[in-house]
Amino acid sequence: MTQTNRQILLASRPEGAASVDNFRLVETPLAPLEEGQVRVRNHFLSLDPYMRGRMNDSKSYAAPQPLGSVMIGGTAGEVVESRNAKFKTGDKVVGMFGWQEFGTSNGGDLHVVDTTHVPLSAYLGPVGMPGVTAWYGLNRIIEPKAGQTVVVSAASGAVGSVVGQLAKRAGCRAVGIAGGAQKCRYVVETLGFDACIDYKAGNLYQDLKAATPDGVDGYFENVGGEVLDAALARMNAFGRIALCGMIACYDAQPVPLRHPQLLLTQRLLVQGFIVSEHMDVWPQALAELGTLVAKHQLAYRETVAEGLEKAPGAFLGMLKGQNFGKQLVKLI
Ligand SMILES: NC(=O)c1ccc[n+]([C@@H]2O[C@H](COP(=O)([O-])OP(=O)(O)OC[C@H]3O[C@@H](n4cnc5c(N)ncnc54)[C@H](OP(=O)(O)O)[C@@H]3O)[C@@H](O)[C@H]2O)c1
């Protein structure tokens, strides 16, 4: 009997905010495996903010996703059939199969992972791309020194939560910025940050000033817009800003900087980066992050939507901050 695969395609490009109408769910038959191929049943699908950029046909670091193709994305699953000597049925693997229940490939893009001490889903979070992103921006751009102050926005999220915990391990004062009292409480009480500012309440600049009495030496930017303005105004001379994401601008109009002169007067280093362009650090970063997770020394949280059909709604919700920690879709 022919098995079917369910897939979510990019049906149209958003005009303004993305909507569920930009996606289409289809069922396609699975062709028999050819020699050298592997078939994976995806268990988890990673939903990430960068996917919003790929939906547009605009200038970016990566080509737009073609219309009518399966939405791009990281996946973690299990080999269910193999005609490739490097993989056997039952192997747990991570790959980039995108928004679909089954993936088929020649194995070149798959990595077998050990789930003895690290849960499969964590390979899409703290021990995957978001974790390496945190590791790279913090260690290679901010280069934290003990006693310094590091601030990170979207602090309860997949990337931000790792940044602050690694900064604490480096002996820094770690201050988060997040949306809402519940997320801020989690950032301090569970993740161990020294403070967390709720940017949706109070006066962001005044609250950040109170939480950073010695100024800010390193700022890890996930958000942009007004949050960047407030952080910029607290930067110490020769501070470093790792520009990782600008999620406040993905769906909306760009927000101009209010005080760009601070870049000069504080002699700041501002470095944008794309983690997939730094594959040389991945083995070291993944080894360190995997050890921390296995030893329960790195906390993380997941928001899990159940079923492929929930992916578009969960993705759009994440862009509005409805996720609490790494946003995943559980497919089985
Ligand atoms: N450069 C790279 O290579 C790279 C790699 C991975 C990720 N990134 C970037 O890193 C950032 C974090 O990604 P993630 O996967 O860890 O996502 P995440 O933080 O788990 O989820 C996104 C969070 O962004 C916050 N947010 C959304 N709209 C916002 C707004 N208008 N103003 C302020 N905050 C807003 C929300 O948190 P609150 O509820 O706290 O507002 C939301 O939960 C994203 O900008 C992403 O594009 C970059």
The ligand as an SDF file (V2000), in Angstrom:
LIG
                    3D

 48 52  0  0  0  0  0  0  0  0999 V2000
   21.4750   35.4140   13.3650 N   0  0  0  0  0  0  0  0  0  0  0  0
   21.2120   34.1240   13.4300 C   0  0  0  0  0  0  0  0  0  0  0  0
   21.9310   33.2880   12.9090 O   0  0  0  0  0  0  0  0  0  0  0  0
   19.9820   33.6880   14.1900 C   0  0  0  0  0  0  0  0  0  0  0  0
   19.7520   32.3400   14.4950 C   0  0  0  0  0  0  0  0  0  0  0  0
   18.6380   32.0070   15.2750 C   0  0  0  0  0  0  0  0  0  0  0  0
   17.7690   32.9900   15.6960 C   0  0  0  0  0  0  0  0  0  0  0  0
   18.0000   34.2820   15.3430 N   0  0  0  0  0  0  0  0  0  0  0  0
   17.1200   35.3730   15.8170 C   0  0  0  0  0  0  0  0  0  0  0  0
   17.1270   35.3270   17.2280 O   0  0  0  0  0  0  0  0  0  0  0  0
   15.9030   35.8670   17.7040 C   0  0  0  0  0  0  0  0  0  0  0  0
   15.3160   34.8980   18.7280 C   0  0  0  0  0  0  0  0  0  0  0  0
   14.9840   33.6910   18.0530 O   0  0  0  0  0  0  0  0  0  0  0  0
   14.3950   32.4600   18.8660 P   0  0  0  0  0  0  0  0  0  0  0  0
   14.3560   31.3190   17.9440 O   0  0  0  0  0  0  0  0  0  0  0  0
   15.1070   32.3300   20.1520 O   0  0  0  0  0  0  0  0  0  0  0  0
   12.8940   32.9250   19.1310 O   0  0  0  0  0  0  0  0  0  0  0  0
   12.1800   33.0690   20.5390 P   0  0  0  0  0  0  0  0  0  0  0  0
   12.9050   34.1140   21.3180 O   0  0  0  0  0  0  0  0  0  0  0  0
   12.0130   31.7280   21.1510 O   0  0  0  0  0  0  0  0  0  0  0  0
   10.7500   33.5840   20.1070 O   0  0  0  0  0  0  0  0  0  0  0  0
   10.5870   34.8630   19.5800 C   0  0  0  0  0  0  0  0  0  0  0  0
   10.3340   35.8690   20.7060 C   0  0  0  0  0  0  0  0  0  0  0  0
   10.5340   37.1790   20.2100 O   0  0  0  0  0  0  0  0  0  0  0  0
    9.8380   38.0860   21.0160 C   0  0  0  0  0  0  0  0  0  0  0  0
    9.1560   39.1230   20.2150 N   0  0  0  0  0  0  0  0  0  0  0  0
    8.3120   38.9410   19.1990 C   0  0  0  0  0  0  0  0  0  0  0  0
    7.8860   40.1290   18.7160 N   0  0  0  0  0  0  0  0  0  0  0  0
    8.4850   41.0700   19.4670 C   0  0  0  0  0  0  0  0  0  0  0  0
    8.4340   42.4970   19.4820 C   0  0  0  0  0  0  0  0  0  0  0  0
    7.7020   43.1740   18.5980 N   0  0  0  0  0  0  0  0  0  0  0  0
    9.1820   43.1470   20.3800 N   0  0  0  0  0  0  0  0  0  0  0  0
    9.9250   42.4700   21.2660 C   0  0  0  0  0  0  0  0  0  0  0  0
   10.0040   41.1180   21.3130 N   0  0  0  0  0  0  0  0  0  0  0  0
    9.2920   40.4360   20.4240 C   0  0  0  0  0  0  0  0  0  0  0  0
    8.7930   37.2750   21.7910 C   0  0  0  0  0  0  0  0  0  0  0  0
    9.1990   37.2250   23.1450 O   0  0  0  0  0  0  0  0  0  0  0  0
    8.5600   38.2360   24.2300 P   0  0  0  0  0  0  0  0  0  0  0  0
    7.2410   37.6450   24.5870 O   0  0  0  0  0  0  0  0  0  0  0  0
    9.5460   38.2240   25.3120 O   0  0  0  0  0  0  0  0  0  0  0  0
    8.4050   39.5450   23.5400 O   0  0  0  0  0  0  0  0  0  0  0  0
    8.8990   35.9000   21.1780 C   0  0  0  0  0  0  0  0  0  0  0  0
    8.6140   34.8870   22.1170 O   0  0  0  0  0  0  0  0  0  0  0  0
   15.0310   36.1180   16.4890 C   0  0  0  0  0  0  0  0  0  0  0  0
   15.1010   37.4840   16.1470 O   0  0  0  0  0  0  0  0  0  0  0  0
   15.6740   35.2700   15.4180 C   0  0  0  0  0  0  0  0  0  0  0  0
   15.4310   35.7710   14.1190 O   0  0  0  0  0  0  0  0  0  0  0  0
   19.0680   34.6370   14.5960 C   0  0  0  0  0  0  0  0  0  0  0  0
  1  2  1  0
  2  3  2  0
  2  4  1  0
  4  5  1  0
  4 48  2  0
  5  6  2  0
  6  7  1  0
  7  8  2  0
  8  9  1  0
  8 48  1  0
  9 10  1  0
  9 46  1  0
 10 11  1  0
 11 12  1  0
 11 44  1  0
 12 13  1  0
 13 14  1  0
 14 15  2  0
 14 16  1  0
 14 17  1  0
 17 18  1  0
 18 19  2  0
 18 20  1  0
 18 21  1  0
 21 22  1  0
 22 23  1  0
 23 24  1  0
 23 42  1  0
 24 25  1  0
 25 26  1  0
 25 36  1  0
 26 27  1  0
 26 35  1  0
 27 28  2  0
 28 29  1  0
 29 30  1  0
 29 35  2  0
 30 31  1  0
 30 32  2  0
 32 33  1  0
 33 34  2  0
 34 35  1  0
 36 37  1  0
 36 42  1  0
 37 38  1  0
 38 39  2  0
 38 40  1  0
 38 41  1  0
 42 43  1  0
 44 45  1  0
 44 46  1  0
 46 47  1  0
M  CHG  2   8   1  16  -1
M  END
$$$$
